[in-house]
């Protein structure tokens, strides 16, 4: 299994270093790679806080990357749901992941976050 880190994905998405972006492009064209949730969370954070990109643009760029044929992620349905939720709500991305596991698989999520509890239908 080949895991890619946030910096590599960011170079690919932003294309701010042509050499690095090309290396990532070549990598994903030749190998199956895995993207971990922790990596996606870091990508979201950097794109939002460092690059000040709008949430919809962050969602769209990450979804485009995840649609690459050789890019794999565990429980992709939860991640895509979390990205949609992140774009539509004012939740932290990790809370969107937790909400996704609750909404899609019915996982119980214990939290003191009132906003997240409300989103999951709890008071």
C-alpha positions, -999 to +999 in steps of 0.1 A: +000+000+000+013+034-009+000+063+012+003+099+000+007+128+024-010+162+025+019+181+011+020+159-021-017+163-026-016+200-020+012+204-046-010+185-071-042+204-063-026+239-062+000+232-089+022+259-072+053+238-078+052+224-113+079+198-107+062+184-076+028+185-091+041+165-121+057+140-098+024+134-080+005+132-114+030+106-126+027+087-093-011+085-094-011+075-131+012+045-124+003+034-089-026+028-067-024+052-038-043+055-006-054+088+010-061+086+047-088+107+065-061+124+085-044+136+053-077+149+039-084+167+072-049+184+069-056+193+032-089+209+041-073+228+070-045+242+048-067+251+019-091+269+042-068+286+067-036+292+047-050+297+012-084+311+022-102+291-004-140+289-002-155+257+012-172+248-021-139+251-040-121+230-014-149+203-017-147+203-055-109+201-057-107+172-033-136+154-049-119+158-083-087+143-068-105+114-052-122+106-085-088+098-100-089+060-109-058+051-089-068+071-058-083+050-030-098+059+003-115+039+030-152+043+032-153+068+004-190+073+008-184+088+042-156+110+030-177+124+001-206+130+024-183+148+048-170+170+020-206+179+010-215+186+046-184+207+051-193+228+020-229+233+032-225+238+070-201+257+093-187+225+109-151+216+113-142+189+088-136+162+114-171+169+128-183+164+092-166+130+091-182+120+124-216+131+112-210+111+080-204+079+100-236+086+119-257+095+089-245+067+066-237+038+089-258+048+120-227+049+142-233+065+176-211+095+181-205+108+217-198+145+218-204+175+239-206+196+208-242+209+208-242+219+172-231+184+161-255+167+184-283+188+169-272+179+134-274+142+144-310+148+157-301+149+194-307+176+218 
